Amino acid sequence: MGGLSMEGTIFSLIPPVITIALIIITKRLFLPLGVGIALGALLYNQWNIFDSAANVFNLMMEVLVEDGKVLIFVILIGILSSLLYLSGGIYAFSEWGVKVAKTRVQAQMATMLLGFFTWFDDAFSCLFRGAVMKSVTDKYQVSHSKLSYLVHSTSAPIALIVPVSALAAFITSIIAGVLTSNGITEYQALEAFLLSIPTNYYTLSTIVLVFIVAYFGINVGQMRRDEKRAIEEGVLFDTSRGKIPGADNSKLPTRKDGKMADLLLPVLTLILVTIIASIWIGSSSTEGTTSAMELLKNTDVILALVYGGLLANIVSLTRLFIKKTPGNDIITSVLSGIKTTLPSVMILFLALVTAGIISSLGIGDYLASLIEGNMAIAWLPVIFFIFAAFISYSIGSTLGTAGLMIPIGAEIVAAIDITFLIPIIGAVLAGTVFGEHSSPLSDTTILASIGSSVHPLDHMITQLPYAILSSISSITGFIVLGFTGNVLIGLVTALITVGIGAYIMKARSDKTMSLQNIEEIAK
């Protein structure tokens, strides 16, 4: 490629800053992502148009080869959702779900609790729970913005506190490399990861906050407007920003004789095949001892999900054929499933290309260089949280950010005070999840939107106030941790802060609603 004079400098911040600013100004995603890709390529290739075009083309091909599985899986889930709707399985499930979850709050709680059963992959958790629980939450007029928040906030956070999830396995493998390269013998990789869980203040604060928000009905900003519209008008999503993924299902034909089995058999097939395929792929790629962690570290969960998605669709189609469902209805459902997910697939594709361009500019190296220097070690946890959050926000990648920042943190603490290794790992992971939750470039932001049938920008905007509250509580906790050296005191501080913040949010929300009621009465 061309010269790298912009790499690792302050100029590397230009593409993500402009992209994010354009998203905020235009309230659209396609144009800003396109501008970010073009600008990043031009900067990387020193304004050489031909080299930049070749750079973008090559990167697009890399995304299709390396991340094409994700795009295929999204389409497969779109088709499966339409087939499940056609089979009547979703209707049967919603009827059962309404009987079990008898209130609006219980429907939201069930959505979140289901996240503890889909812990093995955060991408799957976002797509699956949104698509399945939407049929239940729609009955209680829960806005799709609220559903996507509930789903997204209990996907990666849960995956990061379960040591045998795919995400945890990847992080553990990163830690293992860091320990070896820095000659750190005080910890084993899995031990270090487990010890870092209590220091991952953002994920723990987020899990606590999302349950508080659902139970007490705390809605602020656009979330309050979306929820008010859903309850009073029955309008569950906003179409003003463009086509909503999965929203066309209501126009599809559906069988009136649908059974719970029409939903459960394909879904169980998806889950079981994914688990079996993950074990098979992991074992075939593992030499020597095949422990659970080694299997997870060496497997390809996304490829396993593709296998699961294919077989789940086959099971659903087979049941439809057995019931002699008209061929036209099946074809209509399949095409609808593809059609409704294509806009989101394009957004996800462009987001991955944008992330690749931004990463090539060395934004992480530049921000890391600002950290390295003379500073009080007590400030390191909060500094690493902030920088990891910004990098994750800019590139939309949890693993990419963790892969960059954990080695940098380990190198610093190995030379200064190794006891800060665990807090640094926790701070980096906390920052990456906050950045991912807040970023329009994050794959899980887009996948949560697809599953919940809401525009990605609406999801990002409505989730942001809650993510910011969890980040503020995390910052408070990391400052306390840094100066006290006590993980528990820092965690308690973070949780108390998020509780106070939720109380203030609730009070402001109630006050705003009261003022609106007074105005309506006055009219």
N, C-alpha and C positions, 0 to 999 in steps of 0.2 A: 504494500500500500504506500501512500504518499507519506510525507514527513509528519512528525508527531509533535510539532512545536506547541500545539494547543493542549496536548495531553498532560494531565496532572497539574494544570494551572487554573487560575481563577476563571479563565475563559470557558473551562469545561462546565461551569454552572449555567452558561447562557442558554443552551437548548432546553434543559428541564425547566428553568425559570420561565422562559418564553412559552413553552408548551403548556405549563400549568396556568400561567396568566391568561393565555388565549382560551383555555377551557373554561375558566371562571368568567371571562368577558363574553364569549360567544355562547356559552352554555351548550356547546356541541363538542364532539370528540373527534370525528373524522378529520376535519380541517386542522385543528391543533396538532394532532398526532402526525399528520402529513408534514406540517411545517417543522415540527421537532425533528423528524427523520431527515428532511432535506438540510436543515440548518446544521444538525450534528454532523452529517456526512461532509458538508462543505468545510466546516471547521477542522474536522479530522484530516481531510485531504488538502488543506491549505487552499481552499476555494477553487480547486481544479474540478470543473463541472464533470468531465468525462470520468475521472477517477472516482468522484463522488457517486455518480450513477452506477458505476461498476461495483462500488462498495455496497450501495443499497441493494442492488440485485443479488450480490453474493450473500449478503446478510439475510435477505428474504428466503433464498434457497436453503440457507442453514436453518432458519426457523422452521421451514416446511419439513426438513429432514429430521431435525432434532426434537421439534415440538409439534410436529404434525399429528402425533398421537393424541395430544390434548384437543386439538381442533376436531379430530375424528370422533373422539369421545363425546364432545359437546353436541355434535350432530346426532350421534347415536342416542344420547339422552333426550334430545328434542323429539326424535322419532318415537322412542319408547313412551314418552309422556303422551303423545298423540294417540298411540295404540292403546295405552292404558285407559285413556279417556273414551276411545271408541268401544273398548270391551265392556265398559260400565264398571270396571274395577275401581276407578277413582271415586265414582259416585257411591258405590257400595261402601268404600272405606270412609268417605265423608259422613255417610249416614251412621256408621258405627262410631266414628270419631266424635261426632256430636253427642252421641249417647254417653260416651265415656268422659269426654271433656265437656262438661255441662255449662261452662261459662267462658266468656272471652279470655279471662285470665288463665284458666286451665288449658285452653287451646294454645296459648302462647308458651306456657310452661312445658307442655308436651313437646312443642317444637324444639325447645332448648334441651330438654332431657334426652331427646332422641340423639342429640349430638354425642352423648356418652356411649352410644352404640355404633357410631360411625367414626370412631376415633382414629381408625387406621390410616385415613387420608383426608386432608382438609379440603381438597378440591372436590372429591366425591361427596363429602359431607355437605358442602355448599349446594351442589346441584341436586342431590337426592332429596334432602330434607325440604328444600324449597318447593320442589315439584310435587312431593307427596303431601306435605302438610298444608299446602295452599288450599287444597280442597276442604280442609277442616277450618282453617282460619277465615276463609272466604265466607263460610256460613255465619261467622260471628262478626263479619264486616271489619276485619283487621286489614289495614292498608298493606299493600305489597311492600311499601317502604319499610314499615315496621317489621314485616316478616323477614325481609332481607337483612335487616339489622340483627334480629334474633338469631338468624342462621349464621351470618358471618362472624358474629361475636362469640359464637360457641363452636367454631370450626378449628382454626389454627390454635387458639388458646387452649382448647382441650387436647388437641394433638400434641402440644408441647408439654403437657403435664403427664402424658401417658408414655412411659419409656419404651414401649414396643410399637409405637406408631412409625410410619415411614418417615415422617418429618423428624422425629426424635432420633431415628437411626442415622439419618444424614448428618444431623448436628453432632451426634456422637462420633461419627467417622471424622468430621472436621476437627473435633477436640483431640481425637487420637493422633492425628497428624501433627497437631500443634504441640502436644506433650512430647512426642518423639523429636521433633525438630528443635525444640528448646531444651531438651534434656531434663524435662520436669518429671521427677519420679515420685513426688508427693501424692499424686492421684492417679487412678486408672481412668480411662476415658468414660466408661459408663458411670463410675462413681462421681466423677466431676459433673456429668450431666445431671444426675439425680440430686446432687447437692445444690445445683444451680436453680432447680425448680422453685424453692422458696424465695430466691432472689429475683425471680422473673415477675416483678411487681405489676407490670402492665397486664399480663395475661390473667393473673389472679384477680386484680382489680376489675378487669373487664368482665370476667365471669360473675363476680359478685354484683357488679353494677347492672348487668343485663337482667338478672333475676329481680333486682330491686325495681328497675324500670318497668318490667312486665307486671309485677305484682301490684305496684302502686300507680301504674298508668302514667308515668312521667313522660310527657311529650313536649319538646321544646322546638322552637324554630319551625322549619318546614315540616318536620315530623308532626307537630301539633296541627298544622293546617291539613296535612294528608290524612291524619286520623279523624279529624273533625269532619272532613268531607266524606270519608268512608262511612262513618257512623250516621251522619245526618242525611247524606244523599245516596249512599250505597255505591259511590264511585271509588274503586279500590286502587286505581293507578292513574297517572297523568299521561295523556298521549300527546301533549303539546311539544315534547322534545323529539318526537319521532316514534317509529314503530316499537312496540313493546314485545320482547321475546316471549313466546308462549301464550300471548294474550288472545290468539285466534282460536284456541281450543274450544271456547264456548260456542263457536259457530259450527263446530264439527258434529257429525252424527254420533250418537252414542246408543249402545244397546240398553234396553230396559231390563234385561235379565242378567245384568252383571252381578258377579259374586265377589266376595273378598279374595277368593283364590285367583281371580283374574288379575289382581294387583300383587298379591303376596308371592305367587309362584315366580313371576318374572323378576320381582325385586330380590327374593331370596336367591334366585339363580345368579343375579348380578353380584350379590354379596359373596356367595359361596365360591363361585367361579373366580372372582377377583382374589379371594384369599388363597384358594388352591393354586391359581396361576402365579401369584406372588411368591408362594413357597417354592413352586417348581422352578421359576426363573431364578430365584435367589439361590436355591441349592445347586442348580446347574452352573452358577457363576461363582460358587464358593469352594475353595480348596481347603482340605483339612477339616477342622472342627466346624460343624454346622450348628452353631448356637442360634437362638432366635434373633439376637441382635445382628449377627453376621448375615443371616438370611435377609433381614430387613435392609441392611446396609447395601447389599449387593443386588437386590431385586429391582425391578422396574415396575413400580406400582401403576403408572399411567398405562403401560402396555397391558398389564393385567386387567385394568379397568376396561380397556378396549375389548379384550376377550370376553369379559363379563357382560359388557354392553351388547356385543354381538349375539351372544347366546340368550340374553334376556329378551332381546327383540325376536329371536327365533321362537322362544317359548310363547311369547305373547301372540305372534303370528299364527303359531300352530293351534293355539286355543281358539283364535278367531276363525280359522279354517274349519276346525271341528264343529263349531257352532254355525257353520255355513253362512258366515258374514258376507254380504255382497262385495265382490271384488272392487267395485268402484269406491265403496266406502273405505276399504283398506288402502287403496292407492291414494285417495284424497287425504287420508290421515298421514301416510308416510310423507307425501309431498308437503303437507302443512308443517310437519315436524321439521323438515329440512328448511323450509322457507322461513319459519319463525326464528330459527337459530342463526341463519346466515349473517344478519347484521351484527350479532354479538360475536360470531366467529371472526368476522372482518375486524371488529374492534380489538378482539384478543390478539389477532395476528399483527395488527399495526402496533399494539402496545408492546408485544414481544420484540418487534423490530426496533421500536423506539428505545426500549430498554437496552438492546444490544448496542445501538449507536451511542447511547449515553455512557454505557459501561466502557466502551472503547476509548472514550475521551479521558478516562482516568479520574472521574469525579471522586471516587473513593480514595484514591491515592492522594489527591489534593487535600481533601478534608482530613485524612489521616495525618498528613504532614503538619497540619495546624495543631493537632493534639500533641505530637511529640515535641517535647521541650521541657522547660523547667516549670512545673506547677505542683501544688500540694497534692499528694497522692489521694487525699480524702475526696478530692473533686473528680477523680477518675471515673467512678461509676456513673455519675450524672452526666459527665462530658461524653462518655461512650454511648449512653442512652440517647442523647440528643443527636450526635453525629450518625449513629446507626439509624435513627428514625429518619433523618434527612436523606441519607443515602437510599434507604428502602423506599421512601416516598418518591424519590427521583427515578429509581430504576424498577420499582414495583416487584422486587424479588427478596423474599426472606432468606433463601439459601445463598443467593449471591452476596447479600450484605453480610450474613453471618460468616461466609467463607472468606470475606475480606477483613472484617473487623476483629473477629476472634483471634486470628494469628497476630494482628498488630497489638491487641491488648495483652496477649500472652508474652509477647516479646518485651513489652514495657515492664510488666509486673515481675517477670522473671529476673529482670535486672535490678528491680527496686524492692519489691515486697511480694513474695509468692502467695501470701495469704489473701491478696486481692484478686487472685485468678478467678475464683468462683463468683464473686460479685460482678466482675467484668463480663464473664460469660452470661450471667443473668441479665445484666444491663443491656448487652448487645442484643440478646434474643428479645428482650422487652421492646427495645427500640425498633427492631425489624418488624415486629408484629404491629406496632403503632403505625409505622410508615406504610405498611401494607394495607392496613385498615383505612387509611386516609387517602391513599393514592388512586387516581383514575387509571394508572398504568398497571395496577396489581391484577394478576390473573384471578385471584379469589374474589376481588371486588366485582369483576365482570361475571364470574361464574355464579356468585351469590345472586346477582341481578338476573341472570338467565333462569336460574332455578325458581326464583320468586316472581318472575314476570314483571320486572320493573326496570325503567331506564337506568343504566349504570350511573349516570350523573345524579339522578334523584337519590339513588342508594347512597352514593358517596356523601352528598350534601346532608342527608338526614342522619347518617351515622356519625358525621364529624363532631358534633357537640359532645356526644358521649365518649368518643375516642379521645377528645381533648381533655375531658374531665379525668379519664383514666390516666392520661399522660401526665397531667398536673399532679395527681396523687403519686404517680411513679417517681417523678422528679423530687417531690418532697421526701418520699421514702429513701431514694438513693442518696440524697444529701445527708439524711440522718444516718444511714448505713455507713457512709464514707467517714463521718466524724465520730461515730460511736464504735464502728467495727462490729456491730451486732445485727445480724440478719433479721432476727425476730422483731427487734424494736423498729427497724426500718419497715418491715412488712406491716406491723400493726399501725404505724404512722400512715402508710399508704392507704390501708383499708379504712382507717378513721377519716382520712381526707376525702376518700371517694364517698363515704357515707354522708359527710357534711355537705359535699358538693351536690349529692343527690337530693338531700333535704332542701337545699337552696333552690335547685331546679324545680322541685315539686311545689315549693311555695310560690315561685314566680309563675309557674304554669297555672296553678289554681287562681292566682290573682288576675292573670290575664284573662282566663276563662270567665271569671266573675265580672270583670269590666265589660267583656263582650256581651254577657247576659243582660247587664244593666242597659247597654246601648240598644240591644234588641228590644227590650221592654219599652225604652223611651220612644223608639220608633213606632 
